[in-house]
Amino acid sequence: MNTVVKPRYKILVIDDNPINVDLLFEYLDYAGFEVWKALDGESGLEIIDQNTPDLILLDVMMPDWDGFEICTHLKANPAYSEIPVIFITALAEIQQKVKGLNLGAVDYITKPFDQSEILARINLHLKLYALNSQLKSEIQEKRQAEQALNQLNLELEKRVQERTSQLQSTLEELQQAQQKLLEREQQLHYKAYHDPLTGLPNRAWCISQLKTLIEQAKSDSNYHYAVLFLDLDRFNVINDSLGHLLGDKLLQKVAKRLESCLTSNLHIARLGGDEFVIIVEKITDEQEVMTIAQKILDVLSPVFQLNQYEVYTGGSIGITFSKFGYYHPEDILRDADVAMYSAKANGKGCYQLLTSELQQQAMSRLQLENDLRRAIQNQEFSLYYQPIIALSHSQKLGFEALIRWHHPQKGMIPPDQFIPVAEETGLIIELGWWVIKTALNQIEIWQEQFPGFSEIAINVNVAPQQLMLVSFSEQVQELFSHFKIKSHQIKFEITEGSLLKTGSHHIEALKRLKNLGIQFCIDDFGTGYSSLSRLHEFPIDTLKIDRSFVRQIGSNQGEIELIRTIITLAHGLGMDVVAEGIETKSQLNQLSLLGCEWGQGFLFSKPLNSIDATQYLVALLTSKWKQERVKALLM
């Protein structure tokens, strides 16, 4: 526990009698005071100048300066005038006491001294001195506060007078700023919920509006609505052929025509691209909605004038209704989108109502997407390897890596079912990197198992989304750095269609990989369009003839001449040729005669898992199976 140490009061004793001084020193020191001693007035004044005491005991009768003279001197000096002075004297005349009190002394103590009286009187006058000092200090503080308050009042009055003249202009400026802020908020709100190109409400507005309709339908069983999903027909062709500027102008003109169909219960929004949504509230029956859908198709059918071009477009519309009991806007758009694609499949330029069957297809697709995401996390995929055989009887051999999905409940799911979903959702990029990494790892394993056979190569299919990545070449190089294989042992297969979509920067990226030794192959050649004129632009090593051409060999002489032309073209550009889908000896013989270097198909082998593919290599290396197999097939 901390104790508070009280300050020691300082008392000055001035007396020419040393005995009296020592006696008083003893009393006071014992009582806890700090005592200073002086034997004459001059010494006492010197001590006071150096250290101001809290109280002075002053002898009246002294040889040089008597006590009255010293007291008169002290009271005349403002620095010392407040110090309590108590006279000590052997004289008891009343005149002497009156004189001393008139000079400013606070008390008299007569000799001989009584210790208790001295201490009592000293303590009393110290307290009175302290109270007096405190009172004077408070009075001074009050005066200063009053002065400060008065000064503050003056300043405030001055400021009020100065600022009063400014308040009106400031208020006007504030009102103007508030108005600008309100206008800015309105602009931001408009931009947040409207499409900048067409001025129509956008996807965010559409989602918000659908949420409102869902809640209204929940609370009122008699409230019904419909949603129409419109996708323009042939827009991509128009956009690609005439350019994006005219494509945008077409969208603006389409928006104007759609706005001409607006009624009090009909709203139109642009989702993005060439997709629009029409929301119809308070419908009475489905026929009313079908009439609206047909009216929209009708207003889109006349020609659009885009500068000097006359352009025709139409639309396909999918329609869903609140009767399906929706809880989320995204589900409404999904089902309307499914119905729209059904309209396109039915020939375009028409509308399609959502049915239970179409909705079930949408749910199945959603389930497939969810399963696909889970499958990537759980690594439910594997690679199968279909041999690519050199038809020239050499020891060269390759494989094409084909992804397979082993669903835990549904078993093997064919690639043609899940690859389109992976491409639509963007999951194909993650799957693509997994396929490349797995293929590189398999090559490394085979190199260790068959050190004398260094020509094993694997073809890997690269999806358009992966090929279009800005960082594709850099990521490939980084991935290769983790494996001890030769760069020419991997070959990227690119579809003809995706190759046609590549820009100049993509071509440069492919060339950088080509310079590192990585090879490229055009897959399914002949199924695209306009690729012959651009074939020389790409760093292609191999051209793969689509199985649809190979299948016609033997039954269509025109197909044989087409294949001959493709092979001649490829050789002229320094490419070798792979024919896929070889299933008969006659196909193999004809392709060999045409100069095709490589063959792939069930005639040689079906796709094999990694274990069976390894056994395939073992058989090839230990029994010269490959040479005998090809020789037998060619006979």
C-alpha positions as CSV (number, residue, x, y, z in Angstrom):
1,M,0.0,0.0,0.0
2,N,1.4,3.4,-1.0
3,T,1.6,6.2,1.7
4,V,1.3,9.8,0.8
5,V,4.4,11.8,2.0
6,K,3.3,15.2,3.3
7,P,5.7,18.1,2.4
8,R,7.8,19.5,5.3
9,Y,7.0,23.1,6.1
10,K,10.0,25.4,6.1
11,I,10.3,27.7,9.1
12,L,12.9,30.5,9.6
13,V,14.0,31.4,13.1
14,I,15.6,34.9,13.5
15,D,16.9,35.6,17.0
16,D,20.2,37.0,18.3
17,N,20.1,34.6,21.2
18,P,21.7,31.3,20.2
19,I,20.1,29.5,23.1
20,N,16.6,30.5,22.0
21,V,17.5,29.6,18.4
22,D,18.7,26.2,19.3
23,L,15.8,25.5,21.6
24,L,13.3,26.5,18.9
25,F,15.2,24.4,16.4
26,E,14.9,21.4,18.7
27,Y,11.2,21.8,19.2
28,L,10.5,22.4,15.5
29,D,12.8,19.7,14.1
30,Y,11.3,17.2,16.4
31,A,7.8,18.2,15.2
32,G,8.9,17.4,11.6
33,F,9.5,20.9,10.3
34,E,12.5,22.0,8.2
35,V,14.2,24.7,10.3
36,W,16.5,27.4,9.1
37,K,18.4,29.6,11.7
38,A,19.6,33.2,11.6
39,L,21.3,35.1,14.5
40,D,20.7,38.6,13.1
41,G,18.3,40.4,10.7
42,E,20.7,40.7,7.9
43,S,21.4,37.0,7.8
44,G,17.8,36.3,8.0
45,L,17.0,38.4,5.0
46,E,19.8,36.7,3.0
47,I,18.2,33.3,3.7
48,I,14.8,34.6,2.7
49,D,16.2,35.9,-0.6
50,Q,17.6,32.5,-1.3
51,N,14.9,30.2,0.0
52,T,11.4,31.5,0.8
53,P,10.1,30.0,4.1
54,D,6.5,29.1,4.9
55,L,6.6,30.9,8.2
56,I,9.0,33.2,10.1
57,L,9.6,33.3,13.9
58,L,11.1,36.8,14.5
59,D,12.6,38.2,17.7
60,V,11.6,41.7,18.4
61,M,14.7,43.0,20.2
62,M,17.9,42.6,18.2
63,P,21.0,44.8,18.0
64,D,21.2,45.9,14.3
65,W,17.8,45.4,12.8
66,D,15.0,44.9,15.3
67,G,12.1,42.6,14.5
68,F,9.8,45.5,13.6
69,E,12.2,46.8,11.0
70,I,12.6,43.4,9.4
71,C,8.8,42.9,9.4
72,T,8.3,46.3,7.8
73,H,10.9,45.4,5.1
74,L,9.2,42.0,4.3
75,K,5.7,43.4,4.1
76,A,6.9,46.1,1.7
77,N,8.2,43.4,-0.7
78,P,5.3,41.7,-2.7
79,A,7.4,38.5,-2.9
80,Y,7.5,38.1,0.8
81,S,4.5,40.1,2.1
82,E,2.2,37.0,2.4
83,I,4.7,35.0,4.6
84,P,3.2,34.6,8.1
85,V,5.4,36.4,10.8
86,I,5.1,35.5,14.5
87,F,7.0,37.7,16.9
88,I,8.9,36.1,19.8
89,T,9.6,38.4,22.7
90,A,10.0,38.7,26.4
91,L,8.1,42.0,26.4
92,A,4.4,41.7,27.2
93,E,3.4,45.3,26.8
94,I,0.2,45.6,24.9
95,Q,1.6,48.5,22.8
96,Q,4.3,46.3,21.5
97,K,1.9,43.6,20.4
98,V,-0.4,46.1,18.7
99,K,2.5,47.7,16.9
100,G,3.7,44.3,15.6
101,L,0.2,43.2,14.5
102,N,-0.2,46.6,12.7
103,L,3.0,45.9,10.9
104,G,1.5,42.6,9.5
105,A,2.5,40.0,12.1
106,V,0.0,37.3,12.6
107,D,0.8,36.4,16.3
108,Y,3.0,36.9,19.3
109,I,4.8,34.2,21.4
110,T,6.3,35.4,24.7
111,K,9.3,34.0,26.3
112,P,10.0,31.7,28.1
113,F,8.6,29.3,25.4
114,D,6.1,26.6,25.9
115,Q,6.6,23.8,23.3
116,S,3.0,22.9,22.9
117,E,1.9,26.5,22.6
118,I,4.6,27.2,20.0
119,L,3.6,24.2,17.9
120,A,-0.1,24.9,18.2
121,R,0.2,28.5,17.1
122,I,2.6,27.6,14.2
123,N,0.3,24.8,13.0
124,L,-2.7,27.1,13.2
125,H,-1.1,29.9,11.2
126,L,0.3,27.5,8.6
127,K,-3.2,26.2,8.1
128,L,-4.5,29.8,7.9
129,Y,-1.7,30.6,5.5
130,A,-2.5,27.6,3.3
131,L,-6.2,28.4,3.3
132,N,-5.5,32.0,2.6
133,S,-3.2,31.1,-0.3
134,Q,-5.8,28.7,-1.6
135,L,-8.5,31.3,-1.4
136,K,-6.4,33.9,-3.2
137,S,-5.5,31.3,-5.8
138,E,-9.2,30.5,-6.4
139,I,-10.1,34.1,-6.5
140,Q,-7.3,34.7,-9.0
141,E,-8.5,31.7,-11.1
142,K,-12.0,33.0,-11.0
143,R,-10.9,36.4,-12.1
144,Q,-8.9,34.9,-14.9
145,A,-11.8,32.7,-15.9
146,E,-14.1,35.7,-16.0
147,Q,-11.6,37.6,-18.1
148,A,-11.2,34.6,-20.4
149,L,-15.0,34.2,-20.7
150,N,-15.5,37.8,-21.4
151,Q,-12.8,37.7,-24.0
152,L,-14.3,34.5,-25.5
153,N,-17.7,36.1,-25.6
154,L,-16.3,39.0,-27.5
155,E,-14.5,36.7,-29.9
156,L,-17.6,34.6,-30.4
157,E,-19.8,37.6,-31.0
158,K,-17.3,38.7,-33.6
159,R,-17.2,35.3,-35.2
160,V,-20.9,35.0,-35.2
161,Q,-21.1,38.4,-36.9
162,E,-18.5,37.4,-39.4
163,R,-20.0,34.0,-40.2
164,T,-23.7,35.0,-40.2
165,S,-23.0,36.7,-43.5
166,Q,-21.5,33.5,-44.8
167,L,-24.3,31.1,-43.7
168,Q,-26.6,31.9,-46.5
169,S,-24.1,31.3,-49.2
170,T,-22.8,28.2,-47.4
171,L,-26.3,26.8,-47.2
172,E,-26.9,27.4,-50.9
173,E,-23.6,25.7,-51.7
174,L,-24.7,22.7,-49.5
175,Q,-28.0,22.5,-51.2
176,Q,-26.3,22.5,-54.6
177,A,-23.9,19.8,-53.4
178,Q,-26.7,17.7,-52.1
179,Q,-28.5,18.1,-55.4
180,K,-25.4,17.0,-57.3
181,L,-25.0,14.1,-55.0
182,L,-28.5,13.0,-55.5
183,E,-28.1,13.2,-59.3
184,R,-24.9,11.3,-59.0
185,E,-26.6,8.6,-57.0
186,Q,-29.3,8.4,-59.5
187,Q,-26.8,8.1,-62.3
188,L,-24.9,5.3,-60.5
189,H,-28.2,3.5,-59.8
190,Y,-29.1,3.8,-63.5
191,K,-25.7,2.5,-64.6
192,A,-25.9,-0.4,-62.1
193,Y,-29.2,-1.6,-63.5
194,H,-29.0,-0.6,-67.2
195,D,-27.1,-1.8,-70.2
196,P,-24.8,1.0,-71.5
197,L,-25.2,-0.2,-75.1
198,T,-28.9,-0.4,-75.5
199,G,-30.2,1.5,-72.5
200,L,-32.3,-1.5,-71.5
201,P,-32.4,-2.9,-68.0
202,N,-29.5,-5.3,-67.5
203,R,-28.9,-8.7,-65.8
204,A,-28.7,-7.1,-62.3
205,W,-32.1,-5.5,-62.8
206,C,-33.5,-8.7,-64.2
207,I,-32.4,-10.8,-61.2
208,S,-33.8,-8.2,-58.8
209,Q,-37.1,-8.1,-60.6
210,L,-37.4,-11.9,-60.7
211,K,-36.8,-12.0,-56.9
212,T,-39.7,-9.6,-56.5
213,L,-42.0,-11.7,-58.7
214,I,-41.0,-14.9,-56.9
215,E,-42.0,-13.4,-53.5
216,Q,-45.2,-12.0,-54.9
217,A,-46.2,-15.4,-56.4
218,K,-45.5,-17.0,-53.0
219,S,-47.8,-14.6,-51.2
220,D,-50.6,-14.6,-53.8
221,S,-51.6,-17.9,-55.4
222,N,-53.5,-16.1,-58.1
223,Y,-50.5,-14.1,-59.2
224,H,-48.8,-15.6,-62.3
225,Y,-45.9,-14.5,-64.5
226,A,-43.9,-15.8,-67.5
227,V,-40.3,-15.3,-68.5
228,L,-39.2,-15.3,-72.2
229,F,-35.5,-15.9,-73.0
230,L,-34.7,-14.5,-76.5
231,D,-31.5,-15.3,-78.3
232,L,-30.9,-13.8,-81.8
233,D,-30.3,-16.2,-84.7
234,R,-27.2,-15.8,-86.9
235,F,-25.9,-12.9,-84.7
236,N,-22.4,-14.4,-84.5
237,V,-22.2,-14.7,-88.2
238,I,-23.3,-11.1,-88.7
239,N,-20.9,-9.9,-85.9
240,D,-17.9,-11.8,-87.3
241,S,-18.5,-10.8,-90.9
242,L,-19.4,-7.1,-90.5
243,G,-17.5,-6.4,-87.3
244,H,-18.3,-5.6,-83.7
245,L,-19.3,-2.0,-84.4
246,L,-22.1,-2.9,-86.7
247,G,-22.9,-5.9,-84.4
248,D,-23.4,-3.4,-81.6
249,K,-25.5,-1.2,-83.9
250,L,-27.7,-4.2,-84.7
251,L,-28.2,-4.9,-81.0
252,Q,-29.3,-1.3,-80.5
253,K,-31.8,-1.5,-83.3
254,V,-33.1,-4.9,-81.9
255,A,-33.6,-3.2,-78.5
256,K,-35.6,-0.4,-80.1
257,R,-37.9,-2.9,-81.8
258,L,-38.3,-4.9,-78.6
259,E,-39.3,-1.7,-76.8
260,S,-42.1,-1.2,-79.3
261,C,-43.7,-4.3,-77.7
262,L,-43.7,-2.9,-74.2
263,T,-46.9,-2.8,-72.2
264,S,-47.7,-2.0,-68.6
265,N,-47.1,-5.6,-67.6
266,L,-44.2,-6.4,-69.9
267,H,-40.5,-5.6,-69.2
268,I,-37.4,-6.2,-71.4
269,A,-33.8,-6.6,-70.2
270,R,-30.6,-7.4,-72.0
271,L,-28.6,-10.2,-70.2
272,G,-25.5,-9.7,-72.4
273,G,-24.3,-10.5,-75.9
274,D,-27.4,-11.2,-78.1
275,E,-29.5,-12.5,-75.2
276,F,-32.6,-10.7,-74.0
277,V,-35.2,-11.5,-71.3
278,I,-38.9,-10.5,-71.5
279,I,-40.8,-10.6,-68.2
280,V,-44.6,-10.7,-68.4
281,E,-46.5,-10.0,-65.2
282,K,-50.1,-10.7,-64.2
283,I,-50.8,-13.2,-67.0
284,T,-54.1,-14.9,-67.3
285,D,-53.2,-17.9,-69.5
286,E,-50.4,-19.3,-71.6
287,Q,-52.0,-18.3,-74.9
288,E,-51.5,-14.6,-73.9
289,V,-47.7,-15.3,-73.5
290,M,-47.5,-17.2,-76.8
291,T,-49.1,-14.2,-78.6
292,I,-46.5,-11.9,-77.1
293,A,-43.7,-14.3,-78.2
294,Q,-45.0,-14.4,-81.7
295,K,-45.3,-10.6,-81.8
296,I,-41.6,-10.3,-80.8
297,L,-40.6,-12.7,-83.5
298,D,-42.6,-10.7,-86.0
299,V,-41.0,-7.4,-85.1
300,L,-37.6,-8.9,-85.6
301,S,-38.3,-10.4,-89.0
302,P,-38.1,-7.3,-91.2
303,V,-34.7,-6.2,-92.6
304,F,-32.2,-4.2,-90.5
305,Q,-30.4,-1.4,-92.3
306,L,-26.8,-1.2,-91.0
307,N,-25.1,1.6,-93.0
308,Q,-25.0,0.2,-96.5
309,Y,-25.8,-3.3,-95.4
310,E,-29.2,-5.0,-95.3
311,V,-29.2,-7.6,-92.6
312,Y,-31.8,-10.2,-91.6
313,T,-31.9,-11.8,-88.2
314,G,-34.5,-13.5,-86.1
315,G,-34.8,-15.0,-82.7
316,S,-35.4,-18.2,-80.8
317,I,-37.5,-17.9,-77.6
318,G,-37.7,-20.2,-74.6
319,I,-40.7,-19.6,-72.3
320,T,-41.2,-20.7,-68.7
321,F,-44.0,-20.0,-66.2
322,S,-44.4,-19.3,-62.5
323,K,-46.4,-22.5,-62.3
324,F,-43.1,-24.5,-62.0
325,G,-42.7,-23.0,-58.5
326,Y,-39.4,-21.2,-58.6
327,Y,-37.4,-20.1,-55.6
328,H,-34.4,-18.6,-57.3
329,P,-34.1,-16.3,-60.3
330,E,-31.2,-18.3,-61.7
331,D,-33.4,-21.3,-61.9
332,I,-35.9,-19.3,-64.0
333,L,-33.3,-18.2,-66.4
334,R,-31.8,-21.7,-66.6
335,D,-35.1,-23.2,-67.6
336,A,-36.0,-20.5,-70.1
337,D,-32.5,-20.9,-71.6
338,V,-33.1,-24.7,-71.9
339,A,-36.4,-24.0,-73.7
340,M,-34.7,-21.5,-76.0
341,Y,-32.1,-24.1,-77.0
342,S,-34.9,-26.5,-77.8
343,A,-36.4,-23.8,-80.0
344,K,-33.1,-23.5,-81.9
345,A,-32.9,-27.2,-82.2
346,N,-36.4,-27.1,-83.7
347,G,-35.2,-24.9,-86.6
348,K,-34.8,-21.4,-85.0
349,G,-37.1,-18.5,-85.5
350,C,-39.7,-20.0,-83.2
351,Y,-40.6,-20.2,-79.5
352,Q,-40.7,-23.2,-77.2
353,L,-42.6,-23.6,-73.9
354,L,-40.8,-25.3,-71.1
355,T,-42.0,-28.8,-70.5
356,S,-41.4,-31.2,-67.6
357,E,-39.1,-33.2,-69.9
358,L,-37.0,-30.1,-70.8
359,Q,-36.9,-29.1,-67.1
360,Q,-35.7,-32.6,-66.2
361,Q,-33.0,-32.3,-68.9
362,A,-31.9,-29.0,-67.3
363,M,-31.8,-30.6,-63.9
364,S,-29.8,-33.6,-65.2
365,R,-27.3,-31.2,-66.8
366,L,-27.0,-29.3,-63.5
367,Q,-26.5,-32.5,-61.7
368,L,-23.9,-33.5,-64.2
369,E,-22.1,-30.2,-63.7
370,N,-22.2,-30.7,-59.9
371,D,-20.9,-34.2,-60.3
372,L,-18.2,-33.0,-62.6
373,R,-16.9,-30.5,-60.0
374,R,-16.9,-33.1,-57.4
375,A,-15.1,-35.5,-59.7
376,I,-12.3,-33.0,-60.2
377,Q,-11.9,-32.7,-56.5
378,N,-12.1,-36.5,-55.9
379,Q,-9.8,-37.3,-58.9
380,E,-12.3,-39.6,-60.5
381,F,-10.6,-39.4,-63.9
382,S,-8.0,-41.5,-65.7
383,L,-6.3,-41.4,-69.0
384,Y,-6.7,-44.1,-71.6
385,Y,-4.1,-44.4,-74.4
386,Q,-4.9,-45.4,-78.0
387,P,-1.8,-46.4,-80.0
388,I,-0.8,-44.4,-83.1
389,I,1.1,-46.8,-85.4
390,A,3.7,-45.9,-87.9
391,L,2.6,-47.5,-91.2
392,S,6.2,-47.6,-92.5
393,H,7.2,-50.6,-90.3
394,S,9.5,-48.5,-88.1
395,Q,9.9,-48.7,-84.4
396,K,8.2,-45.4,-83.9
397,L,5.0,-45.4,-81.8
398,G,2.8,-42.9,-80.2
399,F,-0.4,-42.7,-78.2
400,E,-3.4,-40.4,-78.0
401,A,-4.4,-39.6,-74.4
402,L,-8.1,-39.9,-73.9
403,I,-9.8,-38.9,-70.7
404,R,-12.3,-41.2,-69.0
405,W,-14.6,-40.4,-66.0
406,H,-15.3,-43.2,-63.5
407,H,-18.5,-42.1,-61.8
408,P,-18.9,-43.8,-58.4
409,Q,-22.6,-44.5,-59.0
410,K,-23.1,-44.2,-62.8
411,G,-19.9,-46.0,-63.8
412,M,-18.0,-44.9,-67.0
413,I,-19.4,-41.6,-68.4
414,P,-18.4,-41.1,-72.1
415,P,-16.4,-37.9,-72.9
416,D,-19.1,-36.7,-75.3
417,Q,-21.4,-36.3,-72.3
418,F,-19.2,-34.4,-69.9
419,I,-16.6,-32.6,-72.1
420,P,-19.3,-30.1,-73.5
421,V,-20.4,-29.3,-69.9
422,A,-16.7,-28.9,-68.9
423,E,-16.2,-26.5,-71.8
424,E,-19.4,-24.5,-71.0
425,T,-18.5,-24.1,-67.3
426,G,-14.8,-23.4,-67.8
427,L,-13.8,-26.6,-65.9
428,I,-12.2,-27.8,-69.1
429,I,-9.1,-25.7,-68.3
430,E,-8.5,-27.4,-65.0
431,L,-9.2,-30.8,-66.6
432,G,-6.8,-29.9,-69.5
433,W,-3.9,-29.1,-67.2
434,W,-4.6,-32.4,-65.3
435,V,-4.5,-34.3,-68.6
436,I,-1.2,-32.7,-69.7
437,K,0.5,-33.3,-66.3
438,T,-0.7,-36.9,-66.2
439,A,0.5,-37.6,-69.8
440,L,3.9,-36.1,-69.0
441,N,4.1,-38.3,-65.9
442,Q,3.2,-41.4,-67.9
443,I,5.9,-40.6,-70.5
444,E,8.5,-40.3,-67.6
445,I,7.3,-43.7,-66.2
446,W,7.6,-45.4,-69.6
447,Q,11.1,-43.9,-70.1
448,E,12.2,-45.5,-66.8
449,Q,10.6,-48.8,-67.8
450,F,11.8,-48.9,-71.4
451,P,15.1,-47.0,-71.4
452,G,16.0,-48.2,-74.9
453,F,12.9,-46.9,-76.4
454,S,13.0,-43.2,-76.3
455,E,10.6,-42.4,-79.1
456,I,7.4,-42.9,-77.2
457,A,5.2,-39.8,-77.6
458,I,1.7,-38.9,-76.4
459,N,-0.8,-36.7,-78.2
460,V,-2.9,-34.5,-75.8
461,N,-6.1,-32.7,-76.8
462,V,-6.1,-29.0,-75.9
463,A,-9.5,-27.3,-75.5
464,P,-10.0,-23.9,-77.2
465,Q,-10.5,-22.2,-73.8
466,Q,-7.1,-23.5,-72.6
467,L,-5.4,-22.6,-75.9
468,M,-6.7,-19.0,-75.7
469,L,-5.2,-18.4,-72.3
470,V,-2.7,-15.5,-72.4
471,S,-0.3,-17.4,-70.2
472,F,-0.7,-20.8,-72.0
473,S,2.8,-21.1,-73.3
474,E,4.4,-19.9,-70.0
475,Q,2.3,-22.4,-68.0
476,V,3.3,-25.2,-70.4
477,Q,7.0,-24.4,-70.0
478,E,6.6,-24.3,-66.2
479,L,4.9,-27.6,-66.2
480,F,7.6,-29.2,-68.4
481,S,10.3,-28.1,-65.9
482,H,9.0,-30.7,-63.4
483,F,9.6,-33.7,-65.8
484,K,12.7,-35.2,-67.3
485,I,11.4,-35.8,-70.8
486,K,12.2,-34.6,-74.3
487,S,9.9,-31.8,-75.5
488,H,9.1,-33.6,-78.8
489,Q,7.6,-36.5,-76.8
490,I,4.4,-34.5,-76.3
491,K,2.2,-33.3,-79.1
492,F,-0.8,-31.0,-78.6
493,E,-3.8,-31.8,-80.7
494,I,-5.9,-28.7,-81.6
495,T,-9.2,-28.9,-83.4
496,E,-9.5,-27.2,-86.7
497,G,-12.3,-25.0,-85.4
498,S,-10.3,-23.6,-82.4
499,L,-7.3,-23.0,-84.6
500,L,-9.4,-20.7,-86.8
501,K,-10.3,-18.6,-83.8
502,T,-6.7,-17.9,-82.7
503,G,-5.3,-14.4,-83.1
504,S,-1.8,-13.3,-83.9
505,H,-0.7,-13.3,-80.3
506,H,-1.9,-16.9,-79.8
507,I,0.0,-17.9,-82.9
508,E,3.2,-16.3,-81.5
509,A,2.7,-18.2,-78.3
510,L,2.4,-21.5,-80.2
511,K,5.5,-20.6,-82.1
512,R,7.4,-20.1,-78.9
513,L,6.4,-23.6,-77.8
514,K,7.3,-24.9,-81.2
515,N,10.8,-23.4,-80.8
516,L,11.2,-25.4,-77.6
517,G,10.5,-28.6,-79.5
518,I,6.8,-29.2,-78.6
519,Q,4.8,-30.4,-81.6
520,F,1.3,-29.5,-82.7
521,C,-1.3,-31.5,-84.5
522,I,-4.6,-30.4,-86.2
523,D,-7.3,-32.8,-85.0
524,D,-10.3,-33.7,-87.1
525,F,-9.0,-31.9,-90.2
526,G,-11.6,-31.4,-92.9
527,T,-14.5,-30.8,-90.5
528,G,-14.0,-27.1,-90.3
529,Y,-14.0,-24.4,-92.9
530,S,-11.7,-21.9,-94.6
531,S,-8.6,-23.5,-92.9
532,L,-6.7,-24.3,-96.1
533,S,-5.8,-20.7,-96.8
534,R,-4.5,-20.2,-93.3
535,L,-2.8,-23.5,-92.7
536,H,0.7,-22.1,-93.4
537,E,0.3,-19.5,-90.7
538,F,0.4,-22.1,-87.8
539,P,3.4,-24.0,-86.5
540,I,1.8,-27.4,-87.2
541,D,3.7,-30.7,-87.4
542,T,1.0,-33.2,-88.1
543,L,-2.4,-33.1,-89.8
544,K,-5.0,-35.6,-88.6
545,I,-7.6,-36.8,-91.1
546,D,-11.0,-37.1,-89.5
547,R,-12.5,-40.5,-89.2
548,S,-15.5,-39.4,-91.3
549,F,-13.3,-39.3,-94.4
550,V,-11.5,-42.6,-93.6
551,R,-14.9,-44.3,-93.2
552,Q,-15.8,-43.6,-96.8
553,I,-12.7,-45.2,-98.3
554,G,-13.7,-48.1,-100.5
555,S,-17.2,-46.8,-101.1
556,N,-16.5,-43.3,-102.4
557,Q,-13.8,-42.5,-104.9
558,G,-14.3,-38.8,-104.3
559,E,-13.3,-39.3,-100.7
560,I,-10.1,-41.0,-101.7
561,E,-9.2,-38.1,-104.0
562,L,-9.9,-35.7,-101.2
563,I,-7.7,-37.6,-98.8
564,R,-5.0,-37.7,-101.4
565,T,-5.2,-33.9,-101.8
566,I,-5.0,-33.4,-98.0
567,I,-2.0,-35.7,-97.7
568,T,-0.3,-33.9,-100.6
569,L,-1.0,-30.5,-99.1
570,A,0.3,-31.6,-95.7
571,H,3.5,-33.0,-97.2
572,G,3.9,-29.8,-99.2
573,L,3.8,-27.8,-95.9
574,G,6.3,-30.2,-94.2
575,M,3.7,-32.0,-92.1
576,D,3.1,-35.7,-91.6
577,V,-0.3,-37.2,-91.6
578,V,-2.3,-39.4,-89.2
579,A,-5.5,-41.1,-90.3
580,E,-7.9,-41.8,-87.4
581,G,-10.7,-44.3,-87.2
582,I,-9.0,-47.1,-89.3
583,E,-11.1,-50.2,-88.8
584,T,-10.5,-52.4,-91.9
585,K,-7.5,-53.7,-93.8
586,S,-8.7,-52.1,-97.0
587,Q,-8.7,-48.7,-95.3
588,L,-5.2,-49.4,-94.1
589,N,-3.9,-50.5,-97.5
590,Q,-5.4,-47.6,-99.3
591,L,-4.0,-45.0,-96.8
592,S,-0.6,-46.6,-97.1
593,L,-0.7,-46.3,-100.9
594,L,-1.7,-42.6,-100.5
595,G,1.4,-42.0,-98.5
596,C,-0.1,-41.6,-95.0
597,E,2.6,-42.1,-92.4
598,W,0.5,-42.9,-89.3
599,G,-2.7,-44.8,-88.5
600,Q,-5.0,-44.9,-85.5
601,G,-8.1,-47.0,-84.9
602,F,-9.7,-50.1,-83.6
603,L,-7.9,-52.1,-86.3
604,F,-4.8,-51.7,-84.2
605,S,-6.1,-51.3,-80.7
606,K,-8.9,-49.8,-78.7
607,P,-8.0,-47.1,-76.1
608,L,-6.1,-48.8,-73.2
609,N,-5.6,-48.0,-69.6
610,S,-2.1,-47.3,-68.4
611,I,-1.5,-51.0,-67.4
612,D,-2.7,-52.4,-70.6
613,A,-0.8,-49.8,-72.6
614,T,2.3,-50.8,-70.8
615,Q,1.7,-54.4,-71.7
616,Y,1.2,-53.3,-75.3
617,L,4.7,-51.8,-75.2
618,V,6.1,-54.9,-73.6
619,A,4.7,-57.0,-76.4
620,L,6.0,-54.6,-79.1
621,L,9.5,-54.6,-77.7
622,T,9.9,-58.3,-76.9
623,S,8.3,-60.1,-79.8
624,K,8.5,-57.6,-82.7
625,W,4.8,-57.8,-82.6
626,K,4.3,-54.5,-84.2
627,Q,6.2,-55.3,-87.4
628,E,4.4,-58.6,-87.8
629,R,1.1,-57.0,-87.0
630,V,1.4,-54.3,-89.6
631,K,2.8,-56.7,-92.2
632,A,-0.1,-59.0,-91.7
633,L,-2.6,-56.2,-92.0
634,L,-1.0,-54.9,-95.2
635,M,-1.1,-58.3,-96.9
